[in-house]
């Protein structure tokens, strides 16, 4: 009975930005827990390659190549997906990073970060939630970051976006919990992903990170699966507006 709380059989999950990295890892984990997963990305080739890998493992998977920063594209895609069955679970994972000194930060990169990291959460979250409200149930999980709480040199705009996602998560909870929707977030620490490859390859940064993190190492993407299944399943039915940090303890220490 207890393990059934984590069973996602019969559920359909849309994961944005899931052709690689954290999004792909989450999709794989949800599929292994029984969910049908809908992968999203802008690079169709990479997206279909990721879907093929999951199919090879025997999982039920669909592809949805659409731009999460376009209101029209999001509306069209969500309508098409919902025509084949409900989106029971949404992971707002799509995101980007750009690093440079704040005084030199290009305006166009700041605006792009806001669109990809924040506006997409609003657009996809709203489009999916409208259907969930009618059904009286649903799970929305946004991907925050330890930068929702902490700053570092050269990424101030990224930090601002992840702080915004944290508060948007709480705001979504305030509006939608009464409709039977649980809206929570996962705040990953430093994980070995394509987005962080430059940092992984930097011996000085890796050494600093290992000393700074109580666990003493980088995270692996499969270590986000347990938290993802928990927040996507019935096991978290009375958890709402919560940000679960999966960070090796980095937000707990100075």
Residue pairs with C-beta under 8 A, 6 or more apart in sequence:
4 234
5 233
5 234
5 235
6 33
6 229
6 230
6 233
6 234
6 235
7 33
7 34
7 233
8 30
8 33
8 34
8 35
8 89
8 229
8 232
8 233
9 33
9 34
9 35
10 34
11 34
11 35
11 36
11 88
11 89
11 232
12 35
12 36
12 37
12 38
12 81
12 85
12 86
12 87
12 88
12 89
13 27
13 30
13 35
13 36
13 37
13 38
13 87
13 88
13 89
13 90
13 91
13 232
14 38
14 40
14 64
14 81
14 87
14 89
14 90
14 91
14 124
14 128
15 23
15 26
15 27
15 30
15 37
15 38
15 39
15 40
15 90
15 91
15 93
16 23
16 40
16 68
16 91
16 92
16 93
16 94
16 120
16 124
17 23
17 40
17 41
17 68
17 93
17 94
17 95
18 24
18 26
18 27
18 37
18 39
18 40
18 41
18 50
18 91
18 93
19 39
19 40
19 41
19 43
19 46
19 47
19 49
19 50
20 41
20 46
20 50
20 193
20 194
21 193
21 194
21 195
21 221
22 93
22 143
22 188
22 191
22 193
22 221
22 224
23 39
23 40
23 41
23 91
23 93
23 94
24 39
24 50
24 221
25 221
25 222
25 224
25 225
26 91
26 93
26 224
26 225
26 228
27 37
27 39
27 50
27 54
27 61
28 54
28 57
28 59
28 225
29 222
29 224
29 225
29 226
29 228
29 229
30 37
30 89
30 228
30 229
30 232
31 37
31 54
31 57
31 59
31 60
31 61
32 59
32 225
33 229
33 232
33 233
35 88
35 89
35 232
36 60
36 61
36 62
36 85
37 54
37 59
37 60
37 61
37 62
38 61
38 62
38 63
38 64
38 81
38 87
39 47
39 50
39 51
39 54
39 61
39 62
39 63
39 64
40 47
40 63
40 64
40 65
40 66
40 68
40 77
40 94
41 47
41 50
41 65
42 65
42 66
42 67
44 63
44 65
47 63
47 65
48 63
51 61
51 62
51 63
54 61
55 61
62 81
62 84
64 77
64 80
64 81
66 73
66 74
66 76
66 77
67 73
67 74
68 74
68 94
68 116
68 120
68 123
68 124
69 115
69 116
69 119
69 120
69 123
70 123
71 123
74 120
74 123
74 124
74 127
75 127
78 87
78 124
78 127
78 128
78 131
81 87
82 131
86 131
86 135
87 128
87 131
87 132
87 138
88 137
88 138
88 139
89 138
89 139
89 140
89 141
89 232
90 124
90 125
90 128
90 138
90 139
90 140
90 141
91 141
91 142
91 143
91 228
91 232
92 120
92 121
92 124
92 125
92 140
92 141
92 142
92 143
92 165
93 143
94 116
94 120
95 116
95 117
95 143
95 161
95 195
96 112
96 113
96 116
96 117
96 195
97 113
97 155
97 158
97 195
98 105
98 109
98 112
98 113
98 157
98 158
99 154
99 155
99 158
100 106
100 109
100 154
101 153
101 154
102 154
102 156
102 157
105 156
105 157
109 157
110 157
113 157
113 158
113 161
114 157
114 161
117 158
117 161
117 162
117 164
117 165
118 161
118 164
118 165
118 168
121 142
121 165
121 168
122 168
125 140
125 142
125 168
125 172
125 183
128 138
128 140
129 138
129 140
129 172
129 176
129 179
129 181
131 138
132 138
132 140
132 176
132 179
132 180
132 181
133 176
133 179
133 181
135 180
136 179
136 180
137 180
137 181
138 179
138 180
138 181
138 182
139 181
139 182
139 231
139 232
139 233
139 236
140 172
140 176
140 181
140 182
140 183
140 184
141 183
141 184
141 185
141 186
141 228
141 231
141 232
142 165
142 168
142 169
142 172
142 183
142 184
142 185
142 186
143 165
143 185
143 186
143 188
144 162
144 165
144 166
144 169
144 185
144 186
144 187
144 188
144 243
145 158
145 162
145 187
145 188
146 187
146 188
146 189
146 190
146 245
146 247
146 250
146 251
147 155
147 158
147 159
147 162
147 163
148 159
148 162
148 163
148 165
148 166
148 185
148 187
148 243
149 166
149 187
149 245
149 251
150 159
150 250
150 251
151 159
152 159
165 185
166 185
166 187
166 243
169 183
169 184
169 185
169 241
169 243
170 241
172 181
172 183
172 241
173 182
173 183
173 184
173 240
173 241
174 241
176 183
177 183
177 240
177 241
182 231
182 236
182 237
182 239
182 240
183 240
183 241
184 231
184 236
184 239
184 240
184 241
184 242
184 243
184 244
185 242
185 243
185 244
186 224
186 227
186 228
186 231
186 243
186 244
186 245
186 246
187 243
187 244
187 245
187 246
187 247
187 251
188 219
188 224
188 246
188 247
189 213
189 219
189 245
189 246
189 247
189 248
189 250
189 251
190 196
190 199
190 209
190 213
190 218
190 219
190 247
190 248
190 250
191 218
191 219
191 220
191 221
191 223
191 224
192 200
192 218
192 219
192 220
192 221
193 221
199 205
199 206
199 209
200 206
200 218
206 218
209 218
210 216
210 217
210 218
212 250
213 247
213 248
213 249
213 250
214 248
214 249
214 250
214 252
214 253
215 248
215 249
216 248
217 248
219 246
219 247
219 248
223 246
224 246
227 244
227 246
230 236
230 244
231 239
231 244
245 251
